[in-house]
Amino acid sequence: MNPIPLQHIVIVGGGSAGWMAANLLAHHWSPRGVRITLLESSEIGIIGVGEGSTPYLRQFFSRLNISEAEWMPACNASYKCGIRFPNWSKVAGYETYMHPFFNQADLALGNEFFRNACLRRRGADADANPQDFFLAAELARQRRAPHYRPRPDGQDSPATDYAYHFDAGLLGQFLRSHALKLGVRHLIGTVQQVQQTESGDIQTLRLADGSNLDGDLFIDCSGFRGLLINQTLGEPFLSFADNLFNDRAIAIPTALPEGEDIPSETVSSALKHGWAWQIPLSHRYGNGYVYASSFVCDDEAERELRAFLGPAAEGQTARRLQMRVGRVAQHWRNNCLALGLSQGFIEPLEATALMLIQFTVELFMAEMERGQFGREHQAPFNRRINQMFEGVRDYVLTHYQLNTRDDSEYWRENRANRKISDRLASILDVWDRGGDFEAELTRHGDDLMYIRPSWYCLLAGMGRFPGQLQAYKASPAPVSRQQAREALAQTAAQFYGHREYLHLLGQR
Ligand SMILES: Cc1cc2nc3c(=O)[nH]c(=O)nc-3n(C[C@H](O)[C@H](O)[C@H](O)COP(=O)(O)OP(=O)(O)OC[C@H]3O[C@@H](n4cnc5c(N)ncnc54)[C@H](O)[C@@H]3O)c2cc1C
């Protein structure tokens, strides 16, 4: 094992990014003698949203040896089988679709879906809405947890994949108390000034109470303000506003009616100037509207969201948020690593922010453990993180490119926007021309953050079939949505109900 070339790491910021980093670093490196301090300001709050994850968060908890029974009830967490997208498309049969998380049980029907999508691209009348072919969609329809009941024969069940919904504030508290157990030092204070060495490294943080804090690595988790990476080191921020128009959000929680089954999916419904999320936790819904201030003012957006949520939103306070969408040019520079909103943010349509945080910390730790801590290692590291941000950006942007709504300039301009990467332009072109889509995806390899099934689900799910239906006879006949749904319903019956499983975990 290489020695870790750091003695004291200072994390600035106590939002999800700061506490996730503190836990991962302390779990792996405190036993190797690295001291970790997390500083947060009592005057500057955390963003307090961010209540959906990708499946990658499962690895975060398993790396820390924290079981679902330990953290989920403490964070009012629930399971997420995927994301449903109503009203992005007006194509008949594709007005809503689901981006599922993929399960081992999907192998057979999933292949039928890919076949149908290819047939449909060639003009055959084949059903190709992913929500009819993937188990996760059926589990969500039936409000089940992604956990099989034990089999009577005692054999193992096929593997499932899934993500989570959770209360962001409670997750922060949970992670804080776990980090403290791991020996992280927690300070409350506001950085007022930053002292640098001649080479530009960060040396000392001067706090408002007059005290100083030194360290040899500083992790900037200060949120959108980018206190260290932007304000101190002057690292440029590259906006994605040309691609992704949304720069505002309004959040309004609503109650989950007592006794009602808890949904096991995020719903992201297109509205007139953006989209609204509905995230079911075990006790309430987190809701919000993500929109573009260049198309709608905040007051009108709030009215739109309230109308969408109906009586459930009456009397509930709305929180208005601004979003800085894009990324810094370099995430690791000098002795500073930017993490979380300070490193960049892609609007939350695919709930990817925590995943990018986790990936950045893990990659950074892997570099250190390989002894790659020199400045010459920063460029490849930054390239890899940038590749991830751009991969997520392109996948999120595709939703807007494919929309077929016609009720506002917002949707028309999104569809017409040609400021997209060459890679995305090529992917859409190959799909539309009926070209070799598999070869196209393979050609882009690791640059695509999303794997093949996700691309098929998005393109087919939005009904992107440019050709007219033709009298095309496929042999054997394509599996119909009814056949697929019947098979899925049988498999789904083997799973726990969502509320039932959360109770088993200890949720009151
Ligand atoms: C509308 C919206 C929806 C989102 N939805 C999702 C989602 O579904 N899934 C997902 O993964 N992510 C989502 N995110 C992103 C997610 O909320 C953030 O990535 C996550 O919360 C991490 O935030 P953070 O810790 O970087 O910053 P913050 O939570 O803003 O924390 C900043 C911290 O820095 C401290 N600080 C700042 N300045 C100073 C100073 N001078 N001195 C000392 N301390 C200082 C503050 O006290 C605070 O503790 C969403 C974001 C938005 C805006």
The ligand as a Gaussian input file, in Angstrom:
#p B3LYP/6-31G(d) Opt

LIG

0 1
 C      -33.578000      22.010000      -7.570000
 C      -32.524000      20.997000      -7.254000
 C      -32.864000      19.660000      -7.224000
 C      -31.890000      18.702000      -6.978000
 N      -32.225000      17.382000      -7.004000
 C      -31.261000      16.454000      -6.867000
 C      -31.567000      15.073000      -6.914000
 O      -32.711000      14.663000      -7.053000
 N      -30.548000      14.203000      -6.770000
 C      -29.266000      14.594000      -6.580000
 O      -28.367000      13.741000      -6.495000
 N      -28.968000      15.889000      -6.470000
 C      -29.911000      16.820000      -6.618000
 N      -29.593000      18.136000      -6.506000
 C      -28.214000      18.508000      -6.163000
 C      -27.959000      18.339000      -4.679000
 O      -28.894000      19.094000      -3.944000
 C      -26.555000      18.800000      -4.339000
 O      -25.640000      18.243000      -5.225000
 C      -26.173000      18.341000      -2.963000
 O      -27.114000      18.757000      -2.033000
 C      -24.813000      18.828000      -2.581000
 O      -24.808000      20.198000      -2.284000
 P      -23.472000      20.780000      -1.722000
 O      -23.104000      20.032000      -0.499000
 O      -22.477000      20.847000      -2.821000
 O      -23.823000      22.299000      -1.368000
 P      -24.747000      22.955000      -0.221000
 O      -25.805000      22.039000       0.244000
 O      -25.159000      24.276000      -0.780000
 O      -23.770000      23.188000       1.008000
 C      -22.855000      24.267000       1.039000
 C      -22.140000      24.260000       2.382000
 O      -21.039000      25.178000       2.307000
 C      -20.985000      25.931000       3.499000
 N      -20.322000      27.219000       3.219000
 C      -20.527000      28.038000       2.171000
 N      -19.746000      29.146000       2.282000
 C      -19.018000      28.989000       3.415000
 C      -18.049000      29.783000       4.085000
 N      -17.680000      30.983000       3.630000
 N      -17.529000      29.323000       5.226000
 C      -17.895000      28.131000       5.732000
 N      -18.810000      27.324000       5.137000
 C      -19.370000      27.764000       4.010000
 C      -22.428000      26.102000       3.924000
 O      -22.533000      26.388000       5.295000
 C      -22.980000      24.711000       3.568000
 O      -22.756000      23.851000       4.657000
 C      -30.556000      19.109000      -6.722000
 C      -30.228000      20.455000      -6.723000
 C      -31.192000      21.399000      -6.997000
 C      -30.807000      22.852000      -7.029000

